[in-house]
């Protein structure tokens, strides 16, 4: 299959799952992909990209790694892109084969996404998790595809280096049970963070953040051993899930 045809096909989640490939769009995203060392199947560029110093550097980096670079028209690139302005470059790469590894070292944190559906939020959450040293991020059913083009773009390259993977709740529940990892959840009715002491924090912990409207799914809610909340000013109902995840992950760090 030609790279342009493949890239067009990969706009659909079913195609990404079948082909086990994803699309990275935009100069910064493709630069991050190349820097990550992940395999890249090919790159589509426009003539305009070659006119920019940064674009020429990107192309040189790809050629230096032996990656095929094909020139297409602006219209052809836009037909394969999720964004209105793909900045003259689009890459196709295999989805990394990742698995959840047991906790290593004295401390670990796992982040669990329970039916988060906004791709921009999910990408930002993954970026935040990577920045705060989270061991791995698990996406439960109902969560947007981690390799959706907007998730890839909004993660700002974090998705290429941070272990993030989809998983059934039953599989993750067996994992935390086997490794004695307690499961906490963000919940507006939970214990305020300022009442959670450092001494009370477990060495290993899984934190669940859920869909702002629907809340925790039933099987996850039944398994949670503690709920924590961010104290907010009166009249404020909730925070954006990406913002809340950042505050919680920072507060629950140890070591």
C-alpha positions, 0 to 999 in steps of 0.5 A, a space after each residue: 500500500 502506498 504511504 499516502 493511501 495508508 496515511 488516509 486509511 489510518 484516520 480511522 481507529 479500526 484501520 489503526 488497530 488492523 494495521 498497527 500503525 499511526 500517523 504523526 502530523 506537524 513539524 514538532 510532532 515528527 521531530 519528536 518521533 524521530 528523536 524518540 528512536 521509534 521505527 518510522 515507516 515513511 514521511 510525507 512532505 510538501 515542497 514548502 517544507 523543503 524551503 524552510 531550514 527546520 524542514 530541511 533539517 527534519 528531512 535530513 534527519 529522516 534520510 540519515 536514518 534510512 527513512 523513506 521521504 516522499 513529496 506530495 502536494 499540499 492538497 494530498 497531504 491535507 487529505 491524509 491529515 487530521 488537522 487543517 494545517 499539518 505544516 507540510 509533514 506527516 509520518 507513518 509509524 508502527 504502534 509500539 508493542 508495550 506491556 505493563 511491567 511490575 513495579 520496580 524500585 521503592 516507589 511507583 505510580 500508575 495512572 488509569 484513564 477511565 473512559 476519557 473521551 476527549 483526545 486533547 485531554 488524553 494527550 495532555 494527561 499523558 504529557 503530564 504523566 511523563 513529566 511527573 515520573 508516572 511508571 505507566 498510563 493505562 487506558 481502559 475501554 471507553 477511552 479515546 484511542 491513544 494513537 488518535 492523531 490529536 492525542 499524538 499531537 497534544 502529547 507533545 512527543 510524550 506518547 513516544 517515550 512514556 509507556 501508555 497502553 490500552 487494557 481491559 479493567 479485569 487485566 489491570 485489576 489482576 495486575 495490581 492484585 498480583 503486585 499489591 498496588 492499591 487503587 485510588 481514584 479522583 472523586 469530588 467526594 473524596 478526602 481532600 488532598 491537603 488532608 493526605 499526609 506524605 506518611 500515609 502515601 503507599 510506595 506503589 499506587 494506581 490513580 484513576 481519573 475518570 470522565 468528568 460527566 459519567 464519573 467512575 465506571 462501576 467495576 472500577 468504583 467497586 475496586 477503589 480503596 481510597 478516594 481523593 479530592 482537590 479542595 476548590 473555591 465555593 461555587 466551583 464544581 469541577 476541574 478539567 480532567 487534565 488539570 486535575 490529573 496534574 495536581 493529583 499526580 504532583 501531590 501524590 508523588 513520593 521519593 
